[in-house]
Amino acid sequence: MTKSSKYLAGLVALAGVAFTGMPQMGANALPGMFDGGGYNLKAVFDDVGGLEPGAKVMIAGIRVGTVKSVRLAGGLAAVAIELYKDVDVEQDAVASIRTDGLLGGKYIRITPGGSEKLLADGASIRDTESAIDIESMISMKVCGGI
């Protein structure tokens, strides 16, 4: 294979990856991202397991917002979340830290509640579930702790 044909093959492969990823980028774009809408919620966790700003917020497997910030507050992790303006979150909803696949990044999953009362801009999700520490679980299983 000549140098120019290797170069061309590399360009074709790069273009294929770019075009394959474009629809995914569009699917993950925030519906309220470009219209200046949205509102903010807070949640406090014992352990966020490496959750980063910019991570997805999901309800029923659908992206509904973004993690805006993660900071330490009194030994706990305080997370600021921005949701699309058309997404309602009940007062008894549960926010949990999940992993996107085996080696994927962290995201927040909100499980809807049954309350008719909704959280307003700036409110806190009271019920939270911290990240699961897979390494600890595996070491406990291997060492016979579970």
C-alpha positions as CSV (number, residue, x, y, z in Angstrom):
1,M,0.0,0.0,0.0
2,T,1.4,3.4,-1.0
3,K,1.7,6.3,1.3
4,S,-1.1,8.2,-0.5
5,S,-3.5,5.3,-0.4
6,K,-2.8,4.9,3.4
7,Y,-3.5,8.6,3.8
8,L,-6.8,8.2,1.8
9,A,-7.8,5.2,3.8
10,G,-7.2,7.1,7.0
11,L,-9.3,10.0,5.8
12,V,-12.2,7.7,4.8
13,A,-12.1,6.0,8.2
14,L,-12.1,9.4,9.9
15,A,-15.0,10.6,7.9
16,G,-16.9,7.4,8.7
17,V,-16.4,7.9,12.4
18,A,-17.4,11.6,12.1
19,F,-20.6,10.8,10.2
20,T,-21.5,7.9,12.5
21,G,-21.1,10.1,15.6
22,M,-23.0,13.1,14.2
23,P,-26.5,11.6,14.7
24,Q,-25.5,10.6,18.2
25,M,-24.5,14.2,19.0
26,G,-27.8,15.4,17.7
27,A,-29.7,12.9,19.8
28,N,-27.9,14.0,22.9
29,A,-28.3,17.7,22.3
30,L,-30.4,19.3,25.0
31,P,-33.8,20.3,23.7
32,G,-33.9,23.4,25.9
33,M,-30.2,24.1,25.4
34,F,-30.6,26.6,22.5
35,D,-33.7,28.5,23.7
36,G,-32.3,29.7,27.0
37,G,-34.9,27.7,28.9
38,G,-34.6,25.4,31.8
39,Y,-34.5,25.4,35.6
40,N,-32.1,24.3,38.4
41,L,-32.4,21.7,41.1
42,K,-29.9,20.5,43.8
43,A,-29.1,17.1,45.2
44,V,-26.7,16.0,47.9
45,F,-25.0,12.6,47.8
46,D,-22.6,10.7,50.2
47,D,-20.5,9.7,47.2
48,V,-20.8,10.7,43.5
49,G,-18.1,8.2,42.3
50,G,-16.4,10.7,40.0
51,L,-19.5,12.4,38.5
52,E,-18.4,15.4,36.5
53,P,-20.0,18.6,35.4
54,G,-21.5,18.2,32.0
55,A,-22.7,14.7,32.8
56,K,-26.2,13.6,31.6
57,V,-29.4,13.7,33.7
58,M,-31.8,11.0,32.6
59,I,-35.4,10.1,33.3
60,A,-36.8,6.9,31.8
61,G,-33.6,6.6,29.6
62,I,-34.2,10.0,28.1
63,R,-31.8,12.9,28.5
64,V,-33.6,15.7,30.4
65,G,-30.7,17.9,31.6
66,T,-27.1,18.3,32.6
67,V,-25.0,18.3,35.7
68,K,-23.8,21.9,36.1
69,S,-21.5,21.6,39.1
70,V,-20.2,19.1,41.7
71,R,-18.7,20.5,44.9
72,L,-17.8,19.4,48.4
73,A,-20.1,20.7,51.1
74,G,-19.6,19.6,54.7
75,G,-18.1,16.3,53.7
76,L,-20.9,15.5,51.2
77,A,-21.1,16.1,47.4
78,A,-23.5,18.9,46.5
79,V,-24.6,18.6,42.8
80,A,-26.3,21.4,40.8
81,I,-28.5,20.1,38.0
82,E,-30.0,22.0,35.1
83,L,-33.2,20.5,33.6
84,Y,-35.2,21.4,30.5
85,K,-38.0,23.7,31.1
86,D,-40.7,21.2,30.0
87,V,-39.5,18.5,32.5
88,D,-41.4,18.1,35.7
89,V,-39.9,16.5,38.8
90,E,-42.1,15.4,41.7
91,Q,-41.2,16.3,45.3
92,D,-40.7,12.6,46.1
93,A,-38.5,11.8,43.1
94,V,-35.2,9.9,43.7
95,A,-31.9,11.0,42.2
96,S,-29.3,8.2,41.9
97,I,-25.8,8.1,40.5
98,R,-25.4,5.5,37.7
99,T,-22.7,4.3,35.4
100,D,-23.1,4.5,31.6
101,G,-22.1,0.9,30.7
102,L,-19.3,-1.1,32.2
103,L,-16.5,1.5,31.8
104,G,-18.6,4.5,31.0
105,G,-18.9,7.8,32.8
106,K,-21.3,8.6,35.6
107,Y,-24.7,10.2,35.1
108,I,-27.7,11.0,37.3
109,R,-30.9,9.0,36.9
110,I,-34.1,10.6,38.3
111,T,-36.8,8.1,39.2
112,P,-40.2,9.9,39.2
113,G,-42.2,9.9,42.3
114,G,-46.0,9.7,42.8
115,S,-46.6,13.1,44.4
116,E,-48.7,15.7,42.6
117,K,-46.4,18.4,44.0
118,L,-43.6,19.4,41.7
119,L,-40.1,20.8,42.6
120,A,-39.6,24.5,41.7
121,D,-36.5,26.2,40.4
122,G,-33.8,26.1,43.0
123,A,-35.4,23.2,45.1
124,S,-33.6,20.1,46.3
125,I,-34.2,16.5,45.5
126,R,-34.3,15.0,49.0
127,D,-34.1,11.3,48.2
128,T,-30.7,10.4,46.7
129,E,-28.7,7.2,46.1
130,S,-25.0,7.4,46.0
131,A,-22.7,5.8,43.4
132,I,-22.1,2.1,43.9
133,D,-18.4,1.2,44.5
134,I,-17.9,-1.8,42.2
135,E,-14.3,-2.3,43.4
136,S,-15.4,-2.7,47.0
137,M,-18.2,-5.1,46.0
138,I,-15.8,-7.2,44.0
139,S,-13.2,-7.3,46.8
140,M,-15.9,-8.2,49.4
141,K,-17.1,-11.0,47.1
142,V,-13.6,-12.4,46.4
143,C,-12.7,-12.2,50.1
144,G,-16.0,-13.8,51.2
145,G,-17.5,-10.7,52.8
146,I,-20.8,-11.1,51.0
